[in-house]
Amino acid sequence: MDGSDVLHKDFHGAIKKEGVPFNKKFSGTPEELVGKLNKAYEKVPQKGTLKIPRTVEVLAKNVTIGEALNKSMGKGANLKAAGGSMKNIARVELYEPGIIIFDPVALDDFLTSRGIESHDLFDFFINDEEVGRHVVEEGVIFPFYQIPEMEYSLFLTGAGQALSFNGSVETFCYSGIPLKVVSDMIVVADLNALMDWDKEFFTNYRAKCAESLGDNDYLDVQSGFYSLSIKGYKNLRSPFLVHGYELDLSPVEILPLLPVAATVDDWDFSIV
């Protein structure tokens, strides 16, 4: 962009006028910081492309810096109107050996309807096998483990390019998994999401995702019932990490019955 060096200085000046320091931590809340940045950028008309630096994944095109800020904070509504793309690639670093796929609002509804107040949902679902079975059969969560603790890409079918799969190896494909989406998004996270359930964080995930430690991320998915297929890949290329899981979501009117073989023992999700 012509004059980008001048524009960069203008950004710094606008931020400084709003009282946001560059050489020390901002003393206010994250919401206050975002509010000040939005105000600083509201008069900047120039548009560009928003990318993730490490993966070069394009999150949105032809957006102002204010719109880009909202997108990076998970507030995608304004970008969709401005021509931005849906978020179809997620990245998760595991600190526990498993991944959970879920809609946080659907999970909270499930817990509320059953009066479950435990913060260690992983332990609760294992010890109460009936509830644990229902939470999966009703499409509220789908956990898969044991898998090595490392970084993975999780992406919707259609993400990436043909070159992204050159030389890759498909290690498995499991289908017929029920999934219910009620808030136009799903979260992918390591097992800590269930072991230390944080209702406030996850049910406000789009606004809170910037606080993530890297062990959770999200994908834009339209609300509805789905039959989920999961494919495992290794040796993937950009914009994916080397190891990844493809999520193929087929809309259905009625949630599918979970296959009898869909157990931790019988389905191996390791791709290393």
N, C-alpha and C positions, 0 to 999 in steps of 0.2 A: 504494500500500500504506500503510495506517495506521501511523504511527510510524516511517516510513522514515528520518526524520532521526536518530532514536535508534538504529535498526538500523545505519545507516551509521557512527555513532560506535562502536558495538559491534564492527563489522568492523575498524575502525582499531585499537581496543584489543587485539583478539585477535591481529591481525597483529604489533603492536608487541611483545606478550608472546613471540612466537616469534622475535623478533630480526630482523625484516624492516624495514629503514629506509625512510622515505618521502622523505627529502631527499638521498639519495645512492644510487649504484648498489650493488646487493646483491653482496657479495664472493664468494659461493659459486657453485656450478655451477647451471645451469638446473634440473637434477633436484632439487637440494637446495632451491631456491626453491619449486618445485612441492610438494615434500614438506612444507615449513613452512606453505605456504598451505592445503594439504589438512588439516593438523592444526588450523590456526586456525579453519577453517570447519566442522569435523566435527560440532560441537555446535549448529550453526545450523539449525533445522528449517524456517524460512520458505521458501516456494517462490515462484518467479516465472517470467518468460519471458526467454530468452536471445536477444538480437538483435545483428546487426552494425550498429553505429551509422551508418555511411555509406550502407548500402544498405537498412537496416531489414529485412533478411532474417531471418526467425525460424529459429533453429537448433534450439531445443527449448522446450517448454512444461512448466509444472508441475514445475520442477526446483529443487533446493536450490542455494545458491551453490557448494558443493563439486562437485556434479554439473555445474554450468555451467562451472566451471574445467576439469574434465576434458574436457568437450566442446570448449571453446575451444582446448585443447591437442591435440585430435585423438583423445582417448581416448573413443570413442563407445560402448563396450560397456555401461557402466553406464547410460547414458542410454536405450539401446534398451529395457532392462528397465524403466526408469522412464517409458516412454511418449514418449521423445524421437524426433524425426524424423531420417531419413537426410539427409546433406548432399548436396544435389542442385544447388547453384549454386557455381561457383568463379569466382575473379577473378584475372587474370594481367596484370601489366604487363611488356611486352616490352622487353628491352634488346638482343635480337637479333631479326632479322626472320622469325621462324617459331615454330611451336608443336609440341610433341611430346606425344602421348597414349600413356601406357604404364603398366603395372603394374611397379613397381620390382623386385619379387621375381621376376617372370617374366623381366625383362631380366637380372637378376643370374644366374639359372639358365642363360639362354642364353649369357652370357659365360663362365661357369664350364665349361659343357659343351664349349666350343670353345677353352678355354684362352686367352681374350682378356684381356689385362691392361692394355690401353691406357686412358689417362684421357681422351683425345680421341676419343671414339667417333664423333663426327660425321665427322671426317677419316678414321677407320678404315673406316667403312661406305661412304664415298664412294670410297675408293681400292681397297677389296676389294669389287667390285660383286656378286660371288656371295654373300658373307656379308651385304652390305647388302640384297640382294633377299630372302634367307631371313629376316632379322630382321623384315621387314615382312610377308612372306607367311605366316609362322608366328604372326602376330598379336601379336608382342612389342612393337613400337612402330609408331606411325603419325605421321610428320612432315608438316607442311604449311607451305609458304613459297613465294614471298616474300610477306610481308604487312607492312604498316606497323608500326613500333614505337610502340605505344600500349597503352592498357588495354582489355581485353576481358573479357566474361563468357563462361563456358562452362558450359552447364547441360544437365541431363538432360531428356528429353521429359516434360512434366507439371509442370515447375517454373514458378513464377510464376502469374499469373492472366490471364484473358482481356484485362483492361485493360492488362496488360504489353505486349501486342502491338498495341494500338490505334495506328494510324498507322505501324506498322513496315513494312519492305520486305524480303521474302525475296529474297536476291541469287543464291543457288545451292543445289543439293542434290546431293550425291554419295553414292552408296550402294555396298553390297557390300564394305565394308572389313573385313578380319579383325581381331579383337581378342580376346586371351586374358587373362583375369583369374584370378589364383590367390590373391590376398590380400584379397579383398573391398573393393578400392579401386583407383582409377586416379589417376595424377598427371597434371596438365596443366601444362606448363612451357615456357619459351622455350628456344631452341636451346642456351643455356648448360648445360642439364642434360646434354646429350651432349658438348658441347665441353670440359666440365670435370667428368666423371663422378665423383660422390662416393658411393661404395657405402654407407658408413656412414650418411650423411645420408638417402639415399633409401630404403634398405631398412628404415630405422626411422622412416619419414616421419611417422607419427601422433604419435610422441613428439618429433620434431624440427621439425615444421612451423612452430612459433612462431619458429624461427630464420630463416625465409625472408625474403628481401629483397623479396618481392612478385612475383617472377618465376616462382613456382610455387604450385600449390594442389592440392587433391584433391577427388574425388567418391566417395561410397559406391556401390560396384557389387558385386553378388553374384558370387562366383567362378563362372567358366564360360566357354564359347565364345560369341562374339557376332558378328553381322553389323552393322557400324556404318554409320549414315548421318549425314552432317554437313550441317546447313543453316546458311547465313550470314544474319544479320539486321542491319539498321541502323535507327536511330530507335526502339530499344526503350525501354520505360519501366521504372520501379522494379518489382521489386527488382534489375533488370538494369542494366548500364551501357548506353550508347547503342548500342555495337557488340557483337555477341555471336554465339556459335556454339552451336546446339542439337545435342546428341548423342543420337541415337535408337538404342538398343541392343536388337537382337532376338536372343534366345537361340537358338542352333543346336547341333546335335549335332556337326557337322563345320564347321570354319572355311571360309568362302567363298573361292573363288579371286579374287584381286585383279583387278579389271577391267584389261584391256590399256591403257585410256586413263588409268589412274591414275598419271600422272607429274607431276612438278613443272611441266613445260612445258605439259601439256594441261589440268590442273585448276587453275583460278584461284580461290584461297581469299581473295582480298582483298575486303573488304566496305565499304571507305571510298569 
